Amino acid sequence: MTEVEVVFLILITLLVSMITLLTGFGVGTVLTPTFALMYDVKTAVMLVSVIHLLNNLLKLGMFYQSICANVFWRFGLISIIGAFIGSSLQGTVATDIVQLALAIFLLIVGAAEFAPKSWTLRLPRNIDILGGFFSGFMGGLIGNQGAIRSAYLLNYDLKKEEFIGTATAIAVVIDVTRIPVYIVDQSAQIQASWQPLLLLSVAAFGGTLAGKRLLSKISLERFRAAVAAFVLAFGGYLLLQLF
């Protein structure tokens, strides 16, 4: 990469990391297509996953005491299986149909947060195991795991810190599962890209620390609305990509 491209990616990573501390997802969502402008898609997914994991480890250190253990065990463990299967199938599965289903799902769930409280547009909690699997699968397959996770976590009456801590713990589980699969296949690309990876990881750390300062200034209602808005926006983005 040129120096201009590196600076561009640093600025994007810094901004996205700050915003996505609040939403529970977005680093992979934004950085993967950005990296794909400079790398092939498989390499882009792999490089972003490394930054994603390192940044999530920082967040886990900041919010581990707020993890909701019940939600983590129900949702997070099954995501390990999904992440392994998705990463193993990367590049072999036609993703258009999967992407269309994901877009529709996210649009419905995101809109439900803004529906009148008398409406019961909520995902049944007894199927959140499916959400865990699908989140891991999509994370392994195309690098976009967080939107599904955040959509499901909106079903629970979690405090802001619990939402972030639980979402981060699940994300780390998925990352730890999928990255070794990538490394086996693309170790040379990681060795060739260690310098930009280091710089971008530091930028992600800076954005996360700045995002934590914003967290204390936002109410729970606005926090949930921000998450739902990002879920909606990402669903729309995925849908537009198909046309």
N, C-alpha and C positions, 0 to 999 in steps of 0.2 A: 504493500500500500504506500501511496505517497504521503508526505507530511500533511498536506491539506486534507486528505481523506482521514488520517488519524485524528486530526484536530476536530473535524466534523463529527466523527464517531464519539469522541470524548464529550463534546458538548451535548449530543443527543443522549448519551448514556447518563450523564449528570442530571439532566432535566427529567428523563424518564424515571430514573431511580427515585428521585424526590417525590414525584407524583404517585408512583406505584406503591410506595410504602403505605399510602392511604387506601388504595384500591385492592391490594392483595394480588394484583397481577399487572402485567404490562411490559416488563423488561423483555421477555422473550417475544411477546407480541409485536413490539415496535422494532427491537433490534434485529430480529431474524430477517424480515424483509429488507432492512437497511443493509445488513451484512451481505445479503444476497445480491446487492448491486455490485459487490466487489469480489464475491466468492461464488462457487457453485452452491446450490441449496443445501446439500448434505453437509458440506464444510461449514456453511453459515450456521446451521442448526447446532452443530457440534461446538463451534467456538462460542456461540451465545450461551450454550448450556454450561460451559465452564464459568463464565462471568456470572450467570444466574446462580450457580451453586455457591460461589464465593460470597456473593452479596447476600444470599439467603442465610449463610452461616453467620454473617455479621448480625443480621436481623434476629436470628435465633438466639444469639447471645444477649440481645437487647430485650427480647420479649418471651424468653423460654418460661418464665414464671407465670405467664398468663395463658399458657396452652390449655385448652379444654380437652382433657384426656379422653373423655367419652367420645367426643366428635372425632378426635384424632384416630382412635382405635377403629371406629366404625368406618370412617371414610378413608383414612390414610393407608392402612395396611393393604387393602385390596388394590390400591393404586400401584403397588410394587409390581404386581402381576401385569397390570395394564401397561406400565412403563416398559417392562422387559419385552412384552409382545410387540408393542408399538415400535420400539427402537430396533428390534430384530427384523421387522417388516419394512423399515424405512427404505424408500426408493423402489419398493416392489408392489405397493398398493396404490390403486387409482384413488387419489384423495378428493376428487371433486364431489363425489356423493357424500363422503364423510364430512367435508367442509360445508355442504349445503345443509345437512342435518344439524350440524353444530350451529350454523348461523340462525336457523329457524328456532332452535332450542333457546339460544341466548336472547333472541329478540323477545320471545314470550316471557322468559323468566325476568329479564330486565324490566319489561313493561309492567309486570306484576307488582313490582315495588311501588309504582306510582298509581296503581289502581285504588279505588275507594276501599277503605278498610273493611267494608261490609262484604266485599268480594273475597272469595277464598282461592285466589290463584297462587297456591303454594305447592311446591313439590312435596309429596308424601315423604316423611322422614324414613319410612321403612324401605324406600328404594334408594337411599343415599349410597348404598354399596355399589349400585350401578354407576352413580356419579363418580365415585372413587376410581372405579375401573376405567371409565371413559376418560377421566381427567389424566390418569397415568398413560393410557393408550395414546391420546392425542399429544401429550408431552413427548413421548418417545417417537411418535410418527412424524409430526411436523413442528414440534417445539412449542406448541400453544396449549398449555395445560391450565393456566391460572383462571381463565374466564369461567370455565365449568366449575372449578373449585369455589370461586367467589360466589357464583350464582347459587350453589347449594348452601354455602355458609350463611347466605341471607335468610335461610329458613330458620335459623337458630337465633335466639335472643342473646347474642353475644355482645359483650362490651367491646369497645374499639380495640383495646389491647388484646383481648381474647381472640377476636377475629384475626388480627395480624399474626399473633403468636401461633395460633392453630394452622392458619393458611401457610405460614412459613415452614412449620414443622412438616406438613404434608409435602410441600414443595421440595424440601431437602431429601425426603425419602424417595421421591420420584427422580430427582437429579442423581442421587447416589446409585440408583438402579440403572439409569439409562446411560450415564457417562462412560462407565467401563466398556459397554458395548460399542460406543462410538470410538473409544481409544483403540480398541483392538483393530478396528477397521481404518482409523485415520490418525495413527500416532505421528506420522511424518508431518501432517498439516499442523498439529499442535506444536511440534518442535520448531517448525518454521515460523510460527506466529506468536511465540511466547512474549515478545516485547510489547506488541499492541494489546495482547491479553492482559498483561500486567498493568499497563496504563489505563485500560478501560475498566479493569476491576477496581482500581483506586478511584476512578471517576464515579463508579457506582457506589462505592463506600461514601464518598462525599455527598452524593445525592440522597442516600438513605439517612445520613445524619441530619441533613437539612430537613428532610421529610418528617423526622421525629419531632422537630421543633414545631412544625405546623400541626401535628396531631393534637397537641394540647389545646389548640385554639379553635378546634372544630367540634361541634356538638355531635352526639350519636346520630341524630336524625339526618343531619347534613352528611355525615360520614356514610350512612347507609345509602342515601340518595346519590352520593358521588360514586359509590361502588356500582349501583344499579345503572347509572348513566354510562359508565365505562363498559359495562356488560352489553348494554344496548348498542353503544357505538361500535364495539368490536363485532357484534353480530351483524350490524349493517355493513361494516367494512368487509367481512368475509363474504357476505352476499354479493356485494358490488364486484368483488374480485372475479366472480364466476360469470359475469356478463360483460 
